[in-house]
Amino acid sequence: MSLELINSIACGLIALWATWCVLSGRVRDGVIGKLIYSAIAISGFVVMARSQNIFFGPTSAGLTLHVALALAGSRHIFMVTCWQRVKVWLCRTLNCEHCLHCDKAPGGIERRSK
């Protein structure tokens, strides 16, 4: 796998994440946040779509930044969409002391008694 391919994939994931942040009603960052996400989405798409060999290739520092930002975006999507259900499942499976004292799990999902 070449650095150009890894960089393009990372920029595509960043653009996808930023587009999801703009279009999703779950992300409540206000108008300024939506504008920032729009700028990230457009620039990520441009970096992904253009040829990397015209002026300069990706450096290892730039590649690391793009991969880290793509991973942060993936984590953000997971935390907004799935984390509450995963947390309820973990509490139910592990019988953690924090959740043993509450009647309902976070997010209004009822716990089953064993």
N, C-alpha and C positions, 0 to 999 in steps of 0.2 A: 504494500500500500504506500503510495507516495504522499508526500506532505501536502501537495496540492489537493489530492482527493480527500484527505482527512480534514483539511481546512474548509473545503467546499461542503462536506457533510456537516461539520460543526456550524458553519454559517447558515446552512439550510435549517438546522434545528433551532438556531437562535431566531431566525426569521419566523419559523413556525410558532415558536413560543410567544414571541412578541405579537404576532397576529392574533393568537388565541387570547392574549391579555387585552387587546383592543376590543375584540368582538365578544368576549365573555362577560356576562352580567355578574359573575361571581367575583371578578377582580374589581374592587372599588378603590381606585387610586385617583379619582377625579379627572378633570379635563387635562390638567398638566401631565398627569401620569399617562393618560391615553395618548397625548401628543408625543411623549417620550417613547412609549412603546411603538407608536407609528414610525417614528424616525429610526428606531432600532430595526423594525421589520423591513423597512425600505432599504436601509443600508446593508442589512444581512442578505437580502435578496440580490442586491447589486454585487456584493462581494462574491456570492455564490455563482452568479450568472456570468461574470466577466472572466476573461482569460487571465490567469495569474502570471503568464510568462512575458507579457508586453513590457512592463516597466521593472518589476522586481517580483521575486518569488516570496512565499511566506517564510518568515523567520521562525525559529523555534519559540521565541517569546510570544509572537503574535499567534502562533498556532496553539500554544498553551492557554493564552487568554481566550481564544475562541472556544476551545474544548471545555474550559472551566465555565464559561458563560453558558454554553449549551447544557452542561450538566446542572447548573443552577436553575436554568429554565425548566428542565425536566423535573427537578425536585419541586419547584414552585407549582407546576401543574399537578403533581402527585399530592402535595400538601393541601391544595385547594379542593381537589375533586375526591380523593380517596382516603385521606388520612383518618377521618373520624370513624369510618367503617373498620379500617385496619386496627385502630386503637381499641374499639369495642371488641373486636375479635381477639386481640392480644389479651385484653383484660379478662375476657371470658375463658380463654384457653389457659392462661397462666395463673388465674385466681389471685391476682395481685391485691395487696392489702388496701391500696387506695380505692379500688373499685368494689371491694367487698362491702363497704359501708354505704354505698349509694344504691337506691332502688332503680335508677335509670342510668344508662350510659350516656356519654356526651352526645349531643345531637338529637336527643329525644327517642333513641332506640331502646326499647325495653330489654332488660336482661332476663334470661331464662334462669330459673332457679334449678339447682341440681339436686 
